[in-house]
Structure formats: C-alpha cells, structure tokens
C-alpha cells in the first residue's frame, strides 16, 4: 500500500488531492464563506475578529490555503457555527501533507518510538525552518509559494514529537554526506548542525552518524523508518521518488528491523556522533 511527507525532503510532491484547491479544503472554504455572509460580516470585519487579513480570509474561502487550527476554532466561535467548522479540523490537518504521507503523519503523531535512517537530507523531524524551506524550494516541478508555506508549517508542527510527554524514544541514523551538503547555503547548514546537536542532547533522542568511509554498510537499500505504535505494533515505512510504502507484514518488518540494528552497530555511537558534528561546526 502506498503512502508518504517527503520525510527525507525528496517526497514533497504529490498528486492533485494533496494540494490546496481541492477536496476538503474547498468544502471548508465554501462553508466558511456561507456562514460569514449569513452572519452579515464582510471579509475585513471577519478578519479583524479572527486576526487575519482580508486577503488571507479570501484564500481560505477560495480553497487556496489550508486554514490553521487557530483560525478554525476562532471562526467557529465568531460565526456561531456550533462545531460545524471544527468538525473538519482533523481532515484539514491531514490535508497539510501530500496524499502519500498522510497515514505516516498520523502514525508518527501517536508513535511511542521511531527509528529513522536518512540518506539524502536531514530527517524532517530534525530540520530547521530555513533548511526545510530550502528543501521545498528545490522541488521539481516547482511548488507554489503558498504550498511551500503550508508544507513548512506542517513540517514544523510535526516536531512537537520532540517535546511531547510522555516522551517517545527517537533514534536517527544519518549518513555523513547528509551533514556536509550545504542545502540552503553554509549559514543554513551551520544552523541545521546546531539544531541536530541540541536534539541529540535530549535523553529520549539518539543521533548516530554513518561515516562515509565505512567498508561495511547495511543500508545500501535506501532510507526507511520504523514506527512503534501505542498498540504495540511495529510498522515499516519506505519512500523514494515520491513513491512510498507502508509495511505491516512480519517478514518485511523484521528484515528492516535487522537492517537498522546492523546500521546502529556500524555507525558512530551517539556520543561519538555529537562530537563528530561539533568538529564539523568547527570546520564550518
């Protein structure tokens, strides 16, 4: 079964159903406009009461921009919608992501454990806003500015997993070459390395670097994730070239579990990895 957000950065494209301007986003916009006009409010007055510019209100109503949760809650209250708008909040939250990543985003949000092997770019959960924006701007075909803004907000929101309580166990194995790619420029890379150091100092987060010079390497099959659910299930997720797959079958999951375990033994230890990143910052 195929799903997937561009966790490694390369999967940010998606089919029509993933974009603002379709499906639930348009339905919400039409409902919002109907309720606003019934309440006798023009866009300027409604925007003043909800904290948004009239142009933003127009974008929400026309389905060109996905409304944030704060706008949904405030609009329901201001318009006396009685929950009609807030009932769509969960579906609108899912619409922030490309269609192929939506199930993964849902599982990730409730995960009690997560293992991430990254080969192309810094994992989305560790990305700075500047780095993530640079990743989205490099997508081909090009993404519209509004889509980039929406995707960036969604990616930053996912990082709540780093501060959630109870804390999930998070493990990241990142190829050395990823830490040397100046995506967004040297200044952006430096800020990104500093962010990884900060994340790696959290007790529930382990960051390991896979040195390029390693002769033995178990990860030649590409990047993948392992997700531990609150129900005790382990699910595997892979993604490449905008195509993603989620595996629940025991055989495939065990295969990737074994591969991840070998990668952990082949990479630098967490403490060695943080020291390695500090040395990179010194070079920078």
C-alpha positions, 0 to 999 in steps of 0.5 A: 500500500502506498503512502508518504511527507517527503520525510527525507525532503525528496517526497514533497510532491504529490498528486492533485488531492494533496494540494490546496484547491481541492477536496476538503479544503474547498468544502471548508472554504465554501462553508466558511464563506456561507456562514460569514455572509449569513452572519452579515460580516464582510471579509475585513470585519471577519478578519479583524475578529479572527486576526487575519487579513482580508486577503488571507480570509479570501484564500481560505474561502477560495480553497487556496490555503489550508486554514490553521487550527487557530483560525478554525476554532476562532471562526467557529466561535465568531460565526456561531457555527456550533462545531460545524467548522471544527468538525473538519479540523482533523481532515484539514490537518491531514490535508497539510501533507501530500496524499502519500504521507498522510497515514505516516503523519498520523502514525508518527503523531501517536508513535511511542518510538521511531527509528529513522535512517536518512540518506539524502537530507536531514530527517524532517523531524530534525530540520530547521525552518530555513533548511526545510524551506530550502528543501521545498524550494528545490522541488521539481516541478516547482511548488507554489509559494503558498504550498511551500508555506503550508508544507513548512508549517506542517513540517514544523508542527510535526516536531512537537514529537520532540517535546511531547510527554510522555516522551517517545524514544527517537533514534536517527541514523544519518549518513555523513554526506547528509551533514556536509551538503550545504542545502540552503547555503553554509549559514543554513547548514551551520544552523541545521548542525546546531539544531541536530546537536541540541536534539541529540542532547535530549535523553529520549533522542539518539543521533548516530552518524554513518561515516562515509568511509565505512567498508561495511554498510547495511543500508545500501537499500535506501532510507526507511523508518520504523514506527512503534505504535501505542498498540504495540505494533511495529510498522515499516515505512519506505519512500523514494521518488515520491513513491512510498510504502507502508509495511505491516507484514512480519517478514518485511518488518523484521528484515528492516528491523535487522537492517537498522540494528546492523546500521546502529552497530556500524555507525558512530555511537551517539556520543561519538556522533555529537562530537563528530558534528561539533568538529564539523561546526568547527570546520564550518 
